[in-house]
Amino acid sequence: MSQNSDPEDSSGMAAMCFSQCVPEPSQAILDARASETRKLQEMNPDARQQLITSLSRYLLFKGLSGDPIDRSKLAKEAFPPNLRDARVTNAALREATDRLRNVFGMDVRRAPPSVLDSKHWPAKYKDRLYVVNQIVDDEQGTHSKALHGCHVDSCVEKGLLMLILAFIYCKGEMKEHVRWLDGKVLYRLLHSLDENVPAEPSHRKQRGSAGTGAGGGSIVNMERMDDPMSSAGAGGVDMTPNVDLALDKFVHLDYLVKKKSDNAGGDGVDDEDAVSYAIGPRSLLVVGLKQIVCFCAQVMDQEPDPTMLQELSQHNADVDEEPMIEE
């Protein structure tokens, strides 16, 4: 999400667009030990080329699908079968990342330190890697608009995500240094903006599946979008996203984190559908809290709170971004 300094774009509206150009400070991928780097360099040239090519292709496909990458599974999923025991994961990952950056303008990053250094986040995020777009945009967000504005469902998806992030940030309850928003409250808030969104989440057994990655299906009914008699063109019900599917998808892609709520049902029995949502590692990385604050202010036609922005800037300035070394 990039907040442009130019207050208005060609349409006369304030220019703000979803992007990965102004990410929050993040840890780089783990550096390789000297012995590991030497081992990779001494590998048979053909085998080494095969390894880097295979890993680069894996990272690219993960970046296109949006799927998070589990570093602990890289050797098993991305290495050629004959090289899975080579123990050069970090060194190979470094070279594959350099190739991805030089050719496609993409980078591979770990979660922000606020996630890595906190004991309140699930351990699985410590090994997560994300392919992010590092191409520098202009003040009008030309690159971001071209990237995310060519498909209607992508626009709707990013708009819904920003609304959810804003609601979590503004209405969430701080628990163990993380803001959590009850799922039922989230639905009521979304329903207050669009009456076509259900006021309550559907029961788990009634919900579909968002599948895996960006290929899990659109959260908008694209068949009706293509129907000339549809109300989608007028911003009707066909433009309303399937929030159930969207939330599943955002959780799968690490834009959101979901946990079972402590709330019990009215009869004192735990409600299996009671869940809460928090801003996920990918949102912190590619959107950032500053952009969420600016988005909230723009929606309310106000200037961002300078005190809040200063606190966020100071927090970012205190972050130690030195890469870690780990076997």
Helices and strands as residue ranges (DSSP letters): E 2-3, E 16-17, H 34-41, H 45-65, E 69-70, G 71-73, H 74-78, G 81-83, H 89-104, E 106-110, H 113-116, G 123-127, E 128-133, H 142-148, H 152-171, E 173-175, E 178-182, H 183-193, G 204-206, G 213-216, H 222-225, G 232-234, G 237-239, H 243-252, E 256-260, E 275-279, H 281-286, H 289-299, H 306-317
